[in-house]
Amino acid sequence: MFFIFGLRTKVVRSGVVTEVCRNCGNQAAQVISRRVTKFSLFFIPLIPLRTRYAQQCTFCGAEYDVSRAEAERLPVG
């Protein structure tokens, strides 16, 4: 009997906001994304293990983690 299991991460783009980047200091579009890692069994995602929110600058490409509250607070447009 074989069991095929693993982890799968899905990235969902939540939106884009215009802010000053923490890294380069330029006013640029910041892409907000949510990453959900799930345990999968037989290629079927079953249990969410971890959820992370990230913000990436489109000018310099720097990416940093943001809290869930901060990601939901940002005015996405």
C-alpha positions in Angstrom: 0.0 0.0 0.0 1.4 3.4 -1.0 0.5 6.8 0.4 1.3 9.9 -1.6 1.5 12.9 0.6 3.2 16.3 0.7 2.9 20.0 1.0 1.4 22.4 -1.5 1.6 26.2 -1.3 -0.9 28.4 -3.2 -0.3 32.1 -3.8 -3.3 34.3 -4.1 -2.8 38.0 -5.2 -5.0 40.1 -2.9 -4.5 43.4 -4.6 -2.2 46.4 -5.3 -1.7 49.5 -3.1 0.4 52.5 -3.7 2.7 53.2 -0.8 6.3 54.2 0.0 8.5 51.2 0.0 10.3 50.3 3.3 13.4 49.2 1.3 14.0 51.8 -1.4 11.9 54.7 -0.2 10.1 55.2 -3.5 6.4 55.7 -4.0 5.5 52.6 -6.0 2.8 50.0 -6.3 2.9 47.3 -3.7 1.5 43.9 -4.5 -0.3 42.2 -1.5 -0.4 38.4 -1.7 -1.5 35.6 0.6 0.3 32.2 0.7 -1.4 29.2 2.1 0.5 26.0 2.7 -1.6 22.8 3.0 -0.9 19.2 3.7 -2.1 17.1 0.8 -2.9 13.4 0.5 -3.1 11.8 -2.9 -2.8 15.3 -4.4 -5.9 16.6 -2.6 -5.2 19.5 -0.3 -6.6 18.7 3.1 -5.3 20.6 6.1 -4.1 24.2 6.1 -0.8 24.4 8.0 0.4 28.0 7.5 -0.9 31.2 6.1 1.4 34.1 5.4 0.8 37.6 3.9 3.5 39.4 1.9 4.0 42.8 0.4 6.3 43.2 -2.7 7.5 46.5 -4.2 7.2 46.7 -8.0 10.0 49.2 -8.2 12.9 47.4 -6.4 11.4 43.9 -6.0 11.9 43.7 -2.2 9.4 41.5 -0.5 8.6 41.4 3.2 6.0 39.8 5.5 3.1 41.7 6.8 0.6 40.7 9.5 -2.9 39.6 8.6 -4.4 42.7 10.3 -2.1 45.0 8.3 -2.9 43.1 5.0 -6.6 43.5 5.6 -6.3 47.1 6.7 -4.6 48.2 3.4 -6.9 50.0 1.0 -6.7 47.6 -2.0 -7.5 49.2 -5.3 
